[in-house]
Amino acid sequence: MVMKNLYKTAEHPFAQYVRILGKGKTSSRSLTLEEARDAMAMIVAGDVELVQLGAFLMLLRVKEESPEELAGFVMAARAGLQKQRDQALANAKQPAIQVDLDWSSYAGKRKHYPWFLLAVKVLAANGVRIFMHGASGHTMNRLYTEAVLPTLDLPVCTQWSDVNAALDAHQFAYLSLDAVCPPLGEIIQLRNVLGLRSPVHTLSRLLNPVDAPYVMQAIFHPAYRESHQHAAEQLGYRNSCVIKGEGGEIERNPDGLCLAKQIVDGVLTEEEWPALFPLRHSPEEAFDLNHFLAVWRGEAEHEYGEMAVIGTLALALRVLQRADSQQHALSLATEYWKNRH
């Protein structure tokens, strides 16, 4: 209450960042990387009023985040989560978490099954250690990763101290944003309060919470590919890839072209993958996880789904530098899928 009375005569420290974004068509501007980092540091520390947070998020949503803003936001969030992660591991007397690939999953699926999860399962079976982070429930009528993982016998961790054991047993671990960075986990759930997705849906994909050497991301709106690529460069990620994934998840749609915006050994590049089918397939009328599992077990066929798995596997193998060409990646991915059991 003392604070609120104080702000009747003194400006709240966070007000400057709202003003920068909302000062009008001619006077407003994007935040610099340093301003974005400082603003997000205040947000994750809980040093902003809710009304300020709502205004800030929606002004960014209308403007769309610049690469510098994304990088600054992620820097601040990573600083906080890394401190929490390292303390949790130290308390549990565990070593640092070692993985090959960071895989973000925040969109949920609406039209097609989460075929990318079968690609993840195949990669893990072939020795790729994968850390996945995501969030669920923030958008209605979507099938979220966290709900499907137990069906595939892939572990859902609840805290940092669970991750090493999951990786050692399954080459895979999933930890929700609620545990990775609790303040961001709370903000992402404001989707149905604000009526729109916020920048947290974007920046969370760039978090790379366990410092994996290879980073994969997907966005829904194509314009975000380049901003993610440039933000990843500013974050120092030497090997990353962002695509317009099916439904916003890291999944190649086999019915269309796939443009991968990448960083390969520190160099910005891009690669276009051709469509794998000449015609588009119809979306699912409803989800039946028993059928999904039957495809995995080889008890049922799904033309679209199996090629979505193979296409996603091929992309991941290229990102991981385990294939020296698209054709090699596709051939290796097909072999992995056929030999999955």
Secondary structure in CASP SS format (residue, H / E / C, confidence):
PFRMAT SS
TARGET T0000
AUTHOR 0000-0000-0000
METHOD secondary structure of the structure
MODEL  1
M C 1.00
V H 1.00
M H 1.00
K H 1.00
N H 1.00
L H 1.00
Y C 1.00
K C 1.00
T C 1.00
A C 1.00
E C 1.00
H C 1.00
P C 1.00
F C 1.00
A H 1.00
Q H 1.00
Y H 1.00
V H 1.00
R H 1.00
I H 1.00
L H 1.00
G H 1.00
K C 1.00
G C 1.00
K C 1.00
T C 1.00
S C 1.00
S C 1.00
R C 1.00
S C 1.00
L C 1.00
T C 1.00
L H 1.00
E H 1.00
E H 1.00
A H 1.00
R H 1.00
D H 1.00
A H 1.00
M H 1.00
A H 1.00
M H 1.00
I H 1.00
V H 1.00
A C 1.00
G C 1.00
D C 1.00
V C 1.00
E C 1.00
L H 1.00
V H 1.00
Q H 1.00
L H 1.00
G H 1.00
A H 1.00
F H 1.00
L H 1.00
M H 1.00
L H 1.00
L H 1.00
R H 1.00
V H 1.00
K H 1.00
E C 1.00
E C 1.00
S C 1.00
P H 1.00
E H 1.00
E H 1.00
L H 1.00
A H 1.00
G H 1.00
F H 1.00
V H 1.00
M H 1.00
A H 1.00
A H 1.00
R H 1.00
A H 1.00
G H 1.00
L H 1.00
Q H 1.00
K H 1.00
Q H 1.00
R H 1.00
D H 1.00
Q H 1.00
A H 1.00
L H 1.00
A H 1.00
N H 1.00
A C 1.00
K C 1.00
Q C 1.00
P C 1.00
A C 1.00
I C 1.00
Q C 1.00
V C 1.00
D C 1.00
L E 1.00
D E 1.00
W E 1.00
S E 1.00
S E 1.00
Y C 1.00
A C 1.00
G C 1.00
K E 1.00
R C 1.00
K C 1.00
H C 1.00
Y C 1.00
P C 1.00
W C 1.00
F H 1.00
L H 1.00
L H 1.00
A H 1.00
V H 1.00
K H 1.00
V H 1.00
L H 1.00
A H 1.00
A H 1.00
N C 1.00
G C 1.00
V C 1.00
R C 1.00
I E 1.00
F E 1.00
M E 1.00
H E 1.00
G E 1.00
A C 1.00
S C 1.00
G C 1.00
H C 1.00
T C 1.00
M C 1.00
N C 1.00
R C 1.00
L E 1.00
Y C 1.00
T H 1.00
E H 1.00
A H 1.00
V H 1.00
L H 1.00
P H 1.00
T H 1.00
L H 1.00
D C 1.00
L C 1.00
P C 1.00
V E 1.00
C E 1.00
T C 1.00
Q C 1.00
W H 1.00
S H 1.00
D H 1.00
V H 1.00
N H 1.00
A H 1.00
A H 1.00
L H 1.00
D H 1.00
A H 1.00
H H 1.00
Q C 1.00
F E 1.00
A E 1.00
Y E 1.00
L E 1.00
S E 1.00
L H 1.00
D H 1.00
A H 1.00
V H 1.00
C C 1.00
P H 1.00
P H 1.00
L H 1.00
G H 1.00
E H 1.00
I H 1.00
I H 1.00
Q C 1.00
L C 1.00
R H 1.00
N H 1.00
V H 1.00
L H 1.00
G C 1.00
L C 1.00
R C 1.00
S C 1.00
P H 1.00
V H 1.00
H H 1.00
T H 1.00
L H 1.00
S H 1.00
R H 1.00
L H 1.00
L C 1.00
N C 1.00
P C 1.00
V C 1.00
D C 1.00
A C 1.00
P C 1.00
Y E 1.00
V E 1.00
M E 1.00
Q E 1.00
A E 1.00
I E 1.00
F C 1.00
H C 1.00
P C 1.00
A C 1.00
Y H 1.00
R H 1.00
E H 1.00
S H 1.00
H H 1.00
Q H 1.00
H H 1.00
A H 1.00
A H 1.00
E H 1.00
Q H 1.00
L C 1.00
G C 1.00
Y C 1.00
R C 1.00
N C 1.00
S E 1.00
C E 1.00
V E 1.00
I E 1.00
K E 1.00
G C 1.00
E H 1.00
G H 1.00
G H 1.00
E C 1.00
I C 1.00
E C 1.00
R C 1.00
N C 1.00
P C 1.00
D C 1.00
G C 1.00
L C 1.00
C E 1.00
L E 1.00
A E 1.00
K E 1.00
Q E 1.00
I E 1.00
V E 1.00
D C 1.00
G C 1.00
V E 1.00
L E 1.00
T E 1.00
E E 1.00
E E 1.00
E E 1.00
W E 1.00
P C 1.00
A C 1.00
L C 1.00
F C 1.00
P C 1.00
L C 1.00
R C 1.00
H C 1.00
S C 1.00
P C 1.00
E C 1.00
E C 1.00
A C 1.00
F C 1.00
D C 1.00
L H 1.00
N H 1.00
H H 1.00
F H 1.00
L H 1.00
A H 1.00
V H 1.00
W H 1.00
R H 1.00
G C 1.00
E C 1.00
A C 1.00
E C 1.00
H C 1.00
E H 1.00
Y H 1.00
G H 1.00
E H 1.00
M H 1.00
A H 1.00
V H 1.00
I H 1.00
G H 1.00
T H 1.00
L H 1.00
A H 1.00
L H 1.00
A H 1.00
L H 1.00
R H 1.00
V H 1.00
L C 1.00
Q C 1.00
R C 1.00
A C 1.00
D C 1.00
S C 1.00
Q H 1.00
Q H 1.00
H H 1.00
A H 1.00
L H 1.00
S H 1.00
L H 1.00
A H 1.00
T H 1.00
E H 1.00
Y H 1.00
W H 1.00
K H 1.00
N C 1.00
R C 1.00
H C 1.00
END
